[in-house]
Amino acid sequence: MLNSSIGKKLLMALAGLFLCVFLVVHLGINLCLLRDDGGEWFRAAAGFMSSNKIIKVFEVFLFGGLILHIIYGIFIEIKNRISRPISYNKTYASQTSYFSKYMIHTGMIIFAFLGLHLINFYFVKLGWTPAPQGIVAVEDKHDFYNMAINLFQNPVYSFVYIGFMIFLGFHLHHAFQSAFQTLGVNHTKYNTLIKATGTIYSIAIALGFSVIPVYFLFFWGK
Amino acid sequence: MKFKLKIWRQENAQAKGKFVTYELDNVSDDCSFLEMLDQLNETLVDKFDKPVCFDHDCREGICGMCSLYINGRPHGNDSGITTCQLHMRRFKDGDTLVVEPWRAKAFPVIKDLVVDRTAFDKIIQEGGYVSVNTGGIPDANAIPIKKVDSDLAMDAAQCIGCGACVAACKNASAMLFVSAKVSHLALLPQGSLEAKERVDNMVSKMDELGFGYCSNTGACEAECPKEIKISNIARLNREFFVSKLG
């Protein structure tokens, strides 16, 4: 099964959909930052995520799924480039879904963001990188609330963050409906629903994550 | 009408090809793209130049023999047609037309604009048939088939194997072709008996021949002269999972 092109794509799609679910959970926790409660809800949610045993198991799946998605994505891209050794002079005027042509590019941008994100948060928790400093004092290496405030108070970081989220939205816009097609889910009755859900999902994720830096830059503490 | 033609010329499979530009005048807007190339070839022969080689056969849009990647689109800038059905009135007077062969590792160039599409035949040989003895014409109602299934099977069976799907796909994937062939038989009772072996063997052969992986861009569906839908690709995926897991 996994030797075949369709089998590899199935794994990519399943890993991708799992990552889609993770993003919803992550966004849910991040939106707690918008509550003006000194980080009470956010700390409680983040504390639960880093201490719960079941979540720990999911964390292994998350990193596994992510690595699988990336490795297969790169493998398939290389294979696809080999499949057309001489490229066209006039390229691809065909009508296609726009974002579908740039999945590897948006994927690489998201990967770059992931590196930055891990350095700023996850590696801090592991004690590998120093905590982001700024206008508020970071209590310890688990104090993600104050780390987030310090980062989002920096306009350059915030706008770069929003930029990354827009690319994440582009990636998800094609990814969501493409995963269903790969899984064999294509029906005239449900296609519109799947595509609309994908569009709403990708906009909600990009917008949801972008709202947080905007809040901390312009509204927090005022 | 007058055109500037930028055409891929390649002496043989081993030779390094290049684009050669030709000017062609007095082209009727009623002539087809292939007739325009015939006209060009006549002028080349008159000058003792080698004519441009291109594939063609029925010139009725049903055989799947003609190809040509014209200005970034397989079969040119019209929908649901093959190159032989593309007319010069679809272009503007004075246009530059870039004409290239299908580009894919699995479709090597033989000469100029002619490519070897034997790869499709090899995929068909792996299961694009039903193993039944032919005989007298059976009664039309002997095997009842749902109308919706027979319609979908007929839609898939329209594939003429021209290779435009591979040419249009940024990954040079043959999934639309294979899915049409798998679908048209899998949907019918006669084909369902060998469905598992068929999908398994055809997908293995497709992978072995060096076609790319489908990334669901939909370019194949947009360019297919027979308007085969990518819902067939989803069916191919389902058939494949069932063959492996069922």
HADDOCK unambig.tbl for C-alpha pairs under 7 A between the chains (distance, minus, plus):
assign (segid A and resid 1 and name CA) (segid B and resid 244 and name CA) 6.51 0.50 0.50
assign (segid A and resid 4 and name CA) (segid B and resid 204 and name CA) 6.73 0.50 0.50
assign (segid A and resid 4 and name CA) (segid B and resid 207 and name CA) 6.94 0.50 0.50
assign (segid A and resid 5 and name CA) (segid B and resid 207 and name CA) 6.57 0.50 0.50
assign (segid A and resid 5 and name CA) (segid B and resid 213 and name CA) 6.15 0.50 0.50
assign (segid A and resid 6 and name CA) (segid B and resid 237 and name CA) 6.75 0.50 0.50
assign (segid A and resid 76 and name CA) (segid B and resid 213 and name CA) 6.70 0.50 0.50
assign (segid A and resid 79 and name CA) (segid B and resid 212 and name CA) 6.34 0.50 0.50
assign (segid A and resid 80 and name CA) (segid B and resid 171 and name CA) 4.72 0.50 0.50
assign (segid A and resid 80 and name CA) (segid B and resid 212 and name CA) 4.60 0.50 0.50
assign (segid A and resid 80 and name CA) (segid B and resid 213 and name CA) 6.21 0.50 0.50
assign (segid A and resid 81 and name CA) (segid B and resid 171 and name CA) 6.68 0.50 0.50
assign (segid A and resid 83 and name CA) (segid B and resid 104 and name CA) 5.88 0.50 0.50
assign (segid A and resid 83 and name CA) (segid B and resid 105 and name CA) 5.07 0.50 0.50
assign (segid A and resid 83 and name CA) (segid B and resid 171 and name CA) 6.59 0.50 0.50
assign (segid A and resid 83 and name CA) (segid B and resid 172 and name CA) 5.94 0.50 0.50
assign (segid A and resid 83 and name CA) (segid B and resid 210 and name CA) 5.91 0.50 0.50
assign (segid A and resid 83 and name CA) (segid B and resid 211 and name CA) 5.57 0.50 0.50
assign (segid A and resid 83 and name CA) (segid B and resid 212 and name CA) 5.25 0.50 0.50
assign (segid A and resid 84 and name CA) (segid B and resid 103 and name CA) 6.19 0.50 0.50
assign (segid A and resid 84 and name CA) (segid B and resid 104 and name CA) 4.50 0.50 0.50
assign (segid A and resid 84 and name CA) (segid B and resid 105 and name CA) 5.30 0.50 0.50
assign (segid A and resid 84 and name CA) (segid B and resid 172 and name CA) 6.18 0.50 0.50
assign (segid A and resid 85 and name CA) (segid B and resid 104 and name CA) 6.92 0.50 0.50
assign (segid A and resid 85 and name CA) (segid B and resid 105 and name CA) 6.17 0.50 0.50
assign (segid A and resid 86 and name CA) (segid B and resid 103 and name CA) 6.51 0.50 0.50
assign (segid A and resid 87 and name CA) (segid B and resid 103 and name CA) 6.71 0.50 0.50
assign (segid A and resid 88 and name CA) (segid B and resid 103 and name CA) 6.93 0.50 0.50
assign (segid A and resid 90 and name CA) (segid B and resid 71 and name CA) 5.83 0.50 0.50
assign (segid A and resid 90 and name CA) (segid B and resid 72 and name CA) 4.75 0.50 0.50
assign (segid A and resid 91 and name CA) (segid B and resid 72 and name CA) 4.90 0.50 0.50
assign (segid A and resid 92 and name CA) (segid B and resid 72 and name CA) 5.12 0.50 0.50
assign (segid A and resid 92 and name CA) (segid B and resid 73 and name CA) 6.53 0.50 0.50
assign (segid A and resid 92 and name CA) (segid B and resid 168 and name CA) 6.88 0.50 0.50
assign (segid A and resid 93 and name CA) (segid B and resid 72 and name CA) 4.90 0.50 0.50
assign (segid A and resid 93 and name CA) (segid B and resid 73 and name CA) 5.71 0.50 0.50
assign (segid A and resid 94 and name CA) (segid B and resid 73 and name CA) 5.86 0.50 0.50
assign (segid A and resid 94 and name CA) (segid B and resid 168 and name CA) 6.95 0.50 0.50
assign (segid A and resid 94 and name CA) (segid B and resid 219 and name CA) 5.79 0.50 0.50
assign (segid A and resid 94 and name CA) (segid B and resid 222 and name CA) 6.65 0.50 0.50
assign (segid A and resid 94 and name CA) (segid B and resid 223 and name CA) 6.86 0.50 0.50
assign (segid A and resid 95 and name CA) (segid B and resid 219 and name CA) 6.06 0.50 0.50
assign (segid A and resid 95 and name CA) (segid B and resid 222 and name CA) 5.96 0.50 0.50
assign (segid A and resid 96 and name CA) (segid B and resid 217 and name CA) 5.62 0.50 0.50
assign (segid A and resid 96 and name CA) (segid B and resid 218 and name CA) 5.40 0.50 0.50
assign (segid A and resid 96 and name CA) (segid B and resid 219 and name CA) 5.15 0.50 0.50
assign (segid A and resid 97 and name CA) (segid B and resid 217 and name CA) 5.87 0.50 0.50
assign (segid A and resid 97 and name CA) (segid B and resid 218 and name CA) 6.91 0.50 0.50
assign (segid A and resid 100 and name CA) (segid B and resid 217 and name CA) 5.25 0.50 0.50
assign (segid A and resid 101 and name CA) (segid B and resid 217 and name CA) 6.74 0.50 0.50
assign (segid A and resid 178 and name CA) (segid B and resid 216 and name CA) 5.92 0.50 0.50
assign (segid A and resid 181 and name CA) (segid B and resid 234 and name CA) 5.49 0.50 0.50
assign (segid A and resid 182 and name CA) (segid B and resid 234 and name CA) 6.32 0.50 0.50
assign (segid A and resid 182 and name CA) (segid B and resid 237 and name CA) 6.60 0.50 0.50
assign (segid A and resid 183 and name CA) (segid B and resid 237 and name CA) 6.74 0.50 0.50
assign (segid A and resid 184 and name CA) (segid B and resid 234 and name CA) 4.02 0.50 0.50
assign (segid A and resid 184 and name CA) (segid B and resid 235 and name CA) 5.92 0.50 0.50
assign (segid A and resid 184 and name CA) (segid B and resid 237 and name CA) 5.31 0.50 0.50
assign (segid A and resid 184 and name CA) (segid B and resid 238 and name CA) 5.05 0.50 0.50
assign (segid A and resid 185 and name CA) (segid B and resid 234 and name CA) 6.31 0.50 0.50
assign (segid A and resid 186 and name CA) (segid B and resid 231 and name CA) 5.77 0.50 0.50
assign (segid A and resid 186 and name CA) (segid B and resid 234 and name CA) 5.98 0.50 0.50
